[in-house]
Amino acid sequence: MSIQTYKSEVIAIIAAALDLDPLTPVYTKSMAESMTATFSPPHQRSAVLDKFSEKLNKALIDVGAKVIPYDEALTNDGKFLPGLVVIEQGEGADPDLAINRVRYLRETCLVGIYDRPCPAEEFHSPQEKLDSVVELLAWNFTHIPIFLSSDSWTFASMNGAIVNCGSTSSITEAVMEQLIPKLAAPIRPPKTQDILYKEGALDINSTWYQRSAEDFVEAGNICRKNGLMHAHTSLESISFRNPFLKKLASAYLDKRTGMSYGFLAKQLPCLVTPAVSLADSSVYAHDINWANTPLVKIDGDVICRVSLGGEWVVSLPAVSVLCTRSGCDKTNISPAKDLVLMSLVDGKISLETAPGVRSIEARPSYDTLAILSHALGNAIGASVLSAIDPTSEFARSLRNEGISILHWHGYPLQGSSPSGYVVHGESNPPVSCSTYQSAIYAILGKFSAIESAISQNSSFLGDLHIEPHHGANLIGIHSLAQTALWVDEHH
């Protein structure tokens, strides 16, 4: 099987499982070609702003994006067509901001170009840098602000990335490799209507929950001491131009009270059925066209075909993950309020809260799709590993204790990873959290990590998923506290 066919197979599986668009572009070239941009009339004019806007326009066209005139970007009622990237030049007055012409917040990416240094340069601590960028995002209501300083340009994003792209003399390569993934795959929080909420259904008296809650609290304490998790940025602490924009921000955040970065999660133990060799599998009798049907339901079981050290048929279990809710302080966890249970069953995401906690108070993580992708990949990988080696420690852990997932907005020391963990993702396009691409990269990377361990006949205990411009995920057999301690010693 070719690498391209293999990747297409894996993408089809995760797309079907999470109800994603199977045609989601995953390479920078295809991302650029999927994008349409327009430049709004300048709010401010200067030689620096005009020259950079001209260069950006040309660079977008050179990398394959479509750039249309402003008047063609508007519908008859003066609103932007859906799916556009709208680029504004300079600081605008309230009535002139592009946000006033946006019909659907989730379907328009707003970019601002400013003739001044990035405000984060004035601060030293990661938290102060982050707050300064969030403040500016809210004030101008842009998703991606671009800052011009001397002969360099820097852009920032909602997930805390601050990217210095170097000289403005030649920007095409940086536009393609750094900016396009942010524009073509913008941040989109999970939609409330896409999730089945079960208020008060989380069993906080179960032994597993109590043991896990203690692990979350201990890991959070470790993260507080070393500053791994950036604190909560409240909407109330941010200055908005007017009440209308504050209301829009609340709607965009799905009524979250603010933003926080990083998460702690623990995948619940689940059924791990050893995979069956495709050659020996009885599913052949069903004459399945795997290319067109990535997931098949037979006698109540959902099965898929995967290529990991061989051709296998895997029975997919329902997966559940205990996770910190969006917006909570991950360094000071109150389990009954801050932990939610996310599950993926037959393609539907459900979210359970503890008794007394309403769904409005417990929004799912921005990284929900990536978290569930990792959980599904863990289940599939454990199935194959247990077929190859019945004593697989990873499969045993998922079957009995569960698998931990820790995400922080930073990276471990170059070349470091826990013993038995495989690193992947360093060369992926730098997309933001909550994107379809982030979920696809999670499972693609995990499968390549497992494939690597199988080919080297080494034990697979977990994976270290690097997300450029975003952070890192450490997934494996260790407890959350053990994982946090490792990160503390290696970041």
C-alpha positions as CSV (number, residue, x, y, z in Angstrom):
1,M,0.0,0.0,0.0
2,S,1.4,3.4,-1.0
3,I,1.8,6.1,1.7
4,Q,-0.9,8.2,0.0
5,T,-3.3,5.3,0.0
6,Y,-2.5,4.6,3.6
7,K,-3.1,8.2,4.6
8,S,-6.4,8.3,2.7
9,E,-7.5,5.2,4.5
10,V,-6.8,6.6,7.9
11,I,-8.4,9.9,7.1
12,A,-11.5,8.2,5.9
13,I,-11.7,6.2,9.2
14,I,-11.4,9.3,11.4
15,A,-13.7,11.4,9.1
16,A,-16.4,8.8,9.3
17,A,-16.0,8.3,13.1
18,L,-16.1,12.0,13.9
19,D,-18.4,13.2,11.1
20,L,-15.6,15.3,9.5
21,D,-15.4,16.3,5.8
22,P,-13.3,13.5,4.2
23,L,-12.0,16.0,1.7
24,T,-10.5,18.2,4.4
25,P,-7.2,19.5,2.9
26,V,-4.2,18.3,5.0
27,Y,-1.3,19.6,3.0
28,T,-0.3,23.3,2.7
29,K,-0.7,23.2,-1.1
30,S,-4.2,21.9,-0.9
31,M,-5.0,24.3,1.9
32,A,-3.9,27.2,-0.2
33,E,-5.9,26.0,-3.2
34,S,-9.0,25.6,-1.1
35,M,-8.9,29.3,0.1
36,T,-10.5,32.4,-1.2
37,A,-9.5,35.8,0.1
38,T,-10.4,39.4,-0.3
39,F,-8.9,42.7,0.8
40,S,-11.3,45.3,2.3
41,P,-10.8,49.0,1.6
42,P,-7.9,50.2,3.7
43,H,-8.8,51.8,7.1
44,Q,-5.3,53.4,7.1
45,R,-2.8,54.2,4.4
46,S,1.0,54.3,4.7
47,A,3.9,53.2,2.5
48,V,4.6,50.3,4.9
49,L,1.0,49.1,5.0
50,D,0.4,49.5,1.3
51,K,3.6,47.7,0.3
52,F,3.0,44.8,2.6
53,S,-0.6,44.4,1.5
54,E,0.5,44.3,-2.1
55,K,3.1,41.7,-1.3
56,L,0.6,39.6,0.7
57,N,-1.9,39.8,-2.2
58,K,0.7,38.6,-4.7
59,A,2.0,35.9,-2.3
60,L,-1.5,34.4,-1.8
61,I,-2.0,34.2,-5.6
62,D,1.5,32.7,-6.1
63,V,0.8,29.9,-3.6
64,G,-2.5,28.9,-5.2
65,A,-5.1,30.8,-3.2
66,K,-7.9,32.7,-5.0
67,V,-8.1,36.5,-4.3
68,I,-11.3,38.2,-5.4
69,P,-12.2,41.9,-5.6
70,Y,-14.0,43.3,-2.6
71,D,-17.2,44.0,-4.4
72,E,-17.4,40.4,-5.5
73,A,-17.0,39.2,-1.9
74,L,-20.3,40.8,-0.9
75,T,-23.8,39.5,-1.3
76,N,-26.7,41.8,-2.3
77,D,-27.4,42.7,1.4
78,G,-23.7,43.8,1.9
79,K,-22.6,40.7,3.9
80,F,-19.6,38.6,3.1
81,L,-19.9,35.4,1.2
82,P,-19.4,32.3,3.5
83,G,-15.9,30.8,3.6
84,L,-13.9,33.9,2.9
85,V,-10.7,35.2,4.4
86,V,-11.1,38.9,4.8
87,I,-8.0,41.1,5.1
88,E,-8.2,44.5,6.7
89,Q,-5.4,47.2,6.5
90,G,-4.9,49.4,9.5
91,E,-7.0,50.3,12.5
92,G,-10.6,51.0,11.6
93,A,-13.4,52.9,13.2
94,D,-16.2,50.8,14.7
95,P,-18.7,51.1,11.8
96,D,-16.0,50.3,9.2
97,L,-14.8,47.0,10.8
98,A,-15.2,43.9,8.6
99,I,-16.9,42.1,11.5
100,N,-20.0,44.2,10.8
101,R,-20.4,42.5,7.4
102,V,-19.9,39.0,8.6
103,R,-23.0,36.8,8.5
104,Y,-21.6,33.7,10.1
105,L,-18.8,34.0,12.6
106,R,-17.6,30.4,12.0
107,E,-17.4,30.8,8.2
108,T,-15.3,33.9,7.9
109,C,-11.6,34.4,8.9
110,L,-10.7,38.0,9.7
111,V,-7.1,39.2,9.3
112,G,-5.8,42.6,10.3
113,I,-2.5,44.2,9.2
114,Y,-1.0,46.8,11.6
115,D,2.0,49.1,11.2
116,R,3.4,48.5,14.7
117,P,5.3,45.8,16.7
118,C,3.5,42.9,18.2
119,P,2.3,43.9,21.7
120,A,3.6,40.6,23.1
121,E,7.2,41.9,22.6
122,E,6.7,44.3,25.6
123,F,6.2,41.4,28.0
124,H,8.3,38.5,29.3
125,S,6.0,36.0,30.9
126,P,4.0,33.6,28.6
127,Q,0.8,34.6,30.4
128,E,1.4,38.4,29.8
129,K,2.3,37.8,26.2
130,L,-0.9,35.7,25.7
131,D,-3.1,38.3,27.4
132,S,-1.8,41.1,25.3
133,V,-2.6,39.3,22.1
134,V,-6.0,38.2,23.3
135,E,-6.8,41.8,24.2
136,L,-5.9,43.0,20.7
137,L,-7.8,40.2,19.0
138,A,-10.9,41.2,21.0
139,W,-10.5,45.0,20.4
140,N,-10.3,44.7,16.6
141,F,-12.2,41.4,16.4
142,T,-9.8,39.7,14.2
143,H,-8.7,36.0,14.1
144,I,-5.2,36.7,12.8
145,P,-3.4,40.0,13.4
146,I,-0.3,40.7,11.4
147,F,2.3,43.2,12.9
148,L,4.9,45.0,10.8
149,S,8.1,46.1,12.5
150,S,11.2,47.4,10.7
151,D,11.8,44.8,8.0
152,S,10.0,41.9,9.7
153,W,6.5,40.7,10.2
154,T,4.8,38.7,13.0
155,F,1.4,37.3,13.3
156,A,-0.6,35.9,16.2
157,S,-3.6,33.6,16.6
158,M,-6.3,32.8,19.1
159,N,-4.6,29.6,20.3
160,G,-1.7,31.7,21.6
161,A,0.7,31.3,18.7
162,I,3.1,34.3,18.1
163,V,5.0,33.6,14.9
164,N,7.9,35.8,13.7
165,C,8.1,35.3,9.9
166,G,11.3,37.2,9.3
167,S,12.0,39.7,6.6
168,T,9.2,41.4,4.6
169,S,11.5,41.5,1.5
170,S,10.3,38.0,0.5
171,I,7.2,36.6,2.2
172,T,5.9,33.9,-0.2
173,E,7.5,31.0,1.6
174,A,6.4,32.1,5.0
175,V,2.9,32.8,3.7
176,M,2.7,29.2,2.4
177,E,4.3,27.4,5.3
178,Q,3.3,29.5,8.3
179,L,0.2,31.6,7.5
180,I,-1.9,29.5,5.1
181,P,-2.5,26.7,7.6
182,K,-4.0,29.4,10.0
183,L,-6.1,31.0,7.3
184,A,-7.4,27.8,5.6
185,A,-8.0,26.0,8.9
186,P,-9.3,28.6,11.3
187,I,-10.3,28.0,14.9
188,R,-13.8,26.8,15.3
189,P,-15.0,25.8,18.7
190,P,-17.3,22.6,18.9
191,K,-20.9,23.5,18.2
192,T,-23.4,23.0,21.0
193,Q,-25.9,21.4,18.6
194,D,-23.3,18.8,17.6
195,I,-23.0,17.4,21.1
196,L,-25.5,15.4,23.2
197,Y,-25.4,16.9,26.7
198,K,-26.3,14.7,29.7
199,E,-26.5,17.0,32.7
200,G,-25.7,15.3,36.0
201,A,-25.1,11.9,34.5
202,L,-21.4,11.7,35.4
203,D,-21.0,9.1,38.3
204,I,-18.7,10.9,40.6
205,N,-19.0,8.2,43.3
206,S,-17.4,5.5,41.2
207,T,-14.1,4.2,42.3
208,W,-12.5,4.9,38.9
209,Y,-13.8,8.5,39.0
210,Q,-12.5,9.1,42.5
211,R,-9.1,7.7,41.7
212,S,-8.9,9.7,38.4
213,A,-10.0,12.9,40.1
214,E,-7.1,12.7,42.6
215,D,-4.8,12.2,39.6
216,F,-6.2,15.3,37.9
217,V,-5.8,17.5,41.0
218,E,-2.2,16.3,41.6
219,A,-1.2,16.9,37.9
220,G,-2.8,20.3,38.0
221,N,-0.8,21.2,41.1
222,I,2.4,20.2,39.3
223,C,1.5,22.3,36.3
224,R,0.8,25.3,38.6
225,K,4.3,25.1,40.1
226,N,6.1,25.0,36.7
227,G,3.8,27.3,34.7
228,L,3.0,24.7,32.1
229,M,-0.7,25.7,31.8
230,H,-1.6,29.3,31.0
231,A,-4.2,30.7,33.2
232,H,-7.8,31.5,32.3
233,T,-8.3,34.7,30.3
234,S,-11.8,36.0,31.2
235,L,-14.0,37.9,28.8
236,E,-14.7,40.3,31.7
237,S,-11.0,41.2,31.9
238,I,-10.9,42.2,28.2
239,S,-11.7,45.6,26.7
240,F,-14.2,45.6,23.9
241,R,-15.0,48.5,21.6
242,N,-18.7,48.2,22.3
243,P,-21.2,45.8,23.9
244,F,-22.1,44.4,20.5
245,L,-18.6,43.1,19.9
246,K,-18.5,41.6,23.4
247,K,-21.8,39.8,22.7
248,L,-20.4,38.5,19.4
249,A,-17.3,37.2,21.2
250,S,-19.5,35.4,23.7
251,A,-21.4,33.8,20.8
252,Y,-18.2,32.8,19.0
253,L,-17.0,31.2,22.2
254,D,-20.3,29.4,22.6
255,K,-21.1,31.4,25.7
256,R,-17.8,30.4,27.4
257,T,-16.7,33.0,29.9
258,G,-13.2,33.1,28.5
259,M,-10.3,31.1,27.2
260,S,-7.7,28.9,28.9
261,Y,-4.9,26.9,27.3
262,G,-3.9,23.3,27.6
263,F,-5.9,20.3,29.0
264,L,-5.7,17.2,31.1
265,A,-7.6,14.1,30.1
266,K,-7.8,10.4,30.9
267,Q,-9.3,7.9,28.5
268,L,-11.5,5.4,30.4
269,P,-10.6,1.7,30.2
270,C,-12.4,0.1,27.2
271,L,-12.9,-3.2,25.5
272,V,-9.7,-4.2,23.6
273,T,-10.5,-7.0,21.2
274,P,-7.4,-8.3,19.4
275,A,-7.5,-7.4,15.7
276,V,-8.0,-10.1,13.2
277,S,-5.8,-10.6,10.1
278,L,-7.7,-9.4,7.0
279,A,-6.9,-12.6,5.3
280,D,-8.4,-14.7,8.0
281,S,-11.4,-12.4,8.7
282,S,-14.9,-13.6,8.0
283,V,-15.9,-10.1,6.9
284,Y,-14.6,-11.1,3.5
285,A,-17.9,-12.9,3.2
286,H,-19.7,-9.6,3.2
287,D,-17.8,-8.4,0.1
288,I,-17.0,-5.0,1.6
289,N,-15.7,-2.2,-0.5
290,W,-13.3,-0.7,2.1
291,A,-12.3,2.2,-0.2
292,N,-15.8,3.6,-0.2
293,T,-16.9,2.3,3.3
294,P,-14.3,3.0,5.9
295,L,-16.6,1.9,8.8
296,V,-19.0,-1.0,8.6
297,K,-21.6,-2.1,11.0
298,I,-22.1,-5.9,11.2
299,D,-24.2,-7.6,13.9
300,G,-24.0,-4.5,16.0
301,D,-20.2,-4.2,15.8
302,V,-18.5,-1.3,14.0
303,I,-15.4,-2.5,12.2
304,C,-12.7,-1.0,10.0
305,R,-9.7,-2.1,8.1
306,V,-6.3,-0.7,9.1
307,S,-2.7,-1.2,7.9
308,L,-0.4,-1.4,10.9
309,G,2.3,-3.9,10.5
310,G,-0.1,-5.9,8.3
311,E,-3.7,-5.8,7.1
312,W,-6.1,-6.0,10.0
313,V,-9.8,-5.9,10.7
314,V,-10.5,-4.0,14.0
315,S,-13.7,-3.9,16.0
316,L,-14.2,-0.3,17.3
317,P,-15.4,0.1,20.9
318,A,-17.1,3.2,22.2
319,V,-14.5,5.5,23.7
320,S,-14.9,7.8,26.6
321,V,-12.5,10.5,28.0
322,L,-12.6,12.3,31.4
323,C,-11.4,15.8,30.6
324,T,-11.1,19.2,32.0
325,R,-13.9,21.5,30.8
326,S,-13.1,24.5,28.5
327,G,-12.2,27.6,30.4
328,C,-11.4,26.2,33.8
329,D,-8.2,26.7,35.7
330,K,-6.3,23.5,34.9
331,T,-3.8,24.3,37.7
332,N,-6.5,24.5,40.4
333,I,-9.0,21.8,39.5
334,S,-12.3,21.3,41.3
335,P,-13.3,17.9,40.1
336,A,-17.0,18.1,40.5
337,K,-17.2,21.3,38.6
338,D,-14.2,21.1,36.2
339,L,-14.3,17.5,34.9
340,V,-16.6,16.3,32.2
341,L,-16.9,12.9,30.4
342,M,-16.8,13.0,26.6
343,S,-17.8,9.9,24.7
344,L,-17.9,8.9,21.1
345,V,-20.6,6.4,20.3
346,D,-21.7,5.6,16.7
347,G,-20.3,8.9,15.4
348,K,-22.1,11.0,18.1
349,I,-20.3,13.0,20.7
350,S,-21.9,13.1,24.2
351,L,-20.8,15.1,27.2
352,E,-21.8,14.2,30.8
353,T,-21.5,16.6,33.7
354,A,-21.4,16.0,37.4
355,P,-24.7,16.3,39.4
356,G,-25.6,20.0,39.8
357,V,-23.5,21.2,36.9
358,R,-25.4,22.6,33.9
359,S,-24.2,22.2,30.4
360,I,-23.8,25.9,30.0
361,E,-21.2,25.8,32.8
362,A,-19.3,22.9,31.2
363,R,-18.3,23.6,27.7
364,P,-16.2,21.0,25.8
365,S,-12.5,21.7,25.1
366,Y,-11.6,23.4,21.9
367,D,-9.4,20.3,21.4
368,T,-12.4,18.0,21.5
369,L,-11.9,16.5,18.1
370,A,-8.2,15.9,18.6
371,I,-8.9,14.4,22.0
372,L,-11.4,11.9,20.7
373,S,-9.2,11.2,17.7
374,H,-6.4,10.3,20.0
375,A,-8.8,8.1,22.0
376,L,-10.0,6.3,18.9
377,G,-6.5,5.9,17.7
378,N,-5.5,4.4,21.1
379,A,-8.3,1.9,20.8
380,I,-7.4,0.8,17.3
381,G,-3.7,0.7,18.1
382,A,-4.3,-1.4,21.2
383,S,-6.4,-3.8,19.2
384,V,-3.6,-4.4,16.7
385,L,-0.8,-4.4,19.3
386,S,-2.7,-7.1,21.3
387,A,-3.0,-9.2,18.2
388,I,0.7,-9.0,17.5
389,D,1.7,-9.3,21.2
390,P,-0.9,-10.5,23.7
391,T,1.4,-9.1,26.5
392,S,1.3,-5.5,25.0
393,E,1.6,-3.1,28.0
394,F,-0.2,-0.4,26.0
395,A,-3.2,-2.7,25.3
396,R,-3.2,-3.9,28.9
397,S,-3.2,-0.4,30.2
398,L,-6.1,0.7,28.0
399,R,-8.0,-2.4,29.0
400,N,-7.5,-2.0,32.7
401,E,-6.4,1.5,33.8
402,G,-7.0,3.8,30.8
403,I,-4.6,6.1,28.9
404,S,-3.6,9.7,30.0
405,I,-3.5,12.7,27.7
406,L,-1.8,15.9,28.7
407,H,-1.6,19.0,26.4
408,W,0.3,22.1,27.1
409,H,1.3,25.1,25.0
410,G,5.0,24.4,24.9
411,Y,7.4,21.7,23.8
412,P,9.8,19.2,25.5
413,L,13.5,19.6,25.1
414,Q,14.7,18.7,21.6
415,G,15.0,14.9,21.2
416,S,13.5,14.0,24.6
417,S,10.5,11.6,25.1
418,P,9.6,9.0,27.8
419,S,11.0,5.6,27.2
420,G,8.7,3.6,24.9
421,Y,7.0,6.8,23.6
422,V,7.3,7.7,19.9
423,V,7.5,11.3,18.7
424,H,5.5,12.6,15.7
425,G,4.0,15.7,14.2
426,E,7.0,18.1,14.0
427,S,6.7,18.5,10.2
428,N,2.9,18.9,10.1
429,P,1.4,22.2,8.9
430,P,0.9,24.5,11.9
431,V,-2.9,24.5,12.2
432,S,-4.7,25.7,15.3
433,C,-6.7,23.7,17.8
434,S,-10.3,22.7,17.1
435,T,-9.6,22.2,13.4
436,Y,-10.5,19.1,11.4
437,Q,-6.8,18.9,10.5
438,S,-5.7,18.7,14.1
439,A,-7.9,15.6,14.6
440,I,-6.5,14.0,11.4
441,Y,-2.9,14.7,12.3
442,A,-3.5,13.2,15.7
443,I,-4.5,9.8,14.4
444,L,-2.2,9.8,11.4
445,G,0.8,10.5,13.6
446,K,-0.3,7.9,16.2
447,F,-0.6,5.2,13.5
448,S,2.9,6.1,12.1
449,A,4.3,5.9,15.6
450,I,2.7,2.5,16.3
451,E,3.9,1.3,12.8
452,S,7.4,2.4,13.7
453,A,7.4,0.5,17.0
454,I,6.1,-2.6,15.3
455,S,8.7,-2.5,12.5
456,Q,11.5,-2.1,15.1
457,N,10.0,-4.8,17.3
458,S,10.0,-2.4,20.3
459,S,7.4,-1.8,23.0
460,F,4.9,1.0,22.3
461,L,3.9,2.7,25.5
462,G,2.6,6.0,24.1
463,D,3.2,8.9,21.8
464,L,4.4,12.5,21.9
465,H,2.4,14.5,19.4
466,I,4.0,17.8,18.5
467,E,1.7,20.5,17.1
468,P,3.8,23.3,15.5
469,H,2.8,26.8,16.7
470,H,0.4,25.2,19.2
471,G,2.0,22.9,21.7
472,A,2.4,19.2,22.5
473,N,0.3,16.2,23.6
474,L,1.8,13.4,25.7
475,I,-0.4,10.3,25.5
476,G,0.4,7.0,27.2
477,I,0.3,4.5,30.0
478,H,1.6,6.8,32.8
479,S,-0.7,8.6,35.2
480,L,-1.4,12.3,34.6
481,A,0.7,13.2,37.6
482,Q,3.6,11.1,36.3
483,T,3.2,12.7,32.8
484,A,3.2,16.2,34.3
485,L,6.3,15.4,36.3
486,W,8.1,14.2,33.1
487,V,7.1,17.3,31.3
488,D,8.3,19.4,34.2
489,E,11.8,17.8,34.0
490,H,12.0,18.0,30.2
491,H,10.6,21.3,29.0
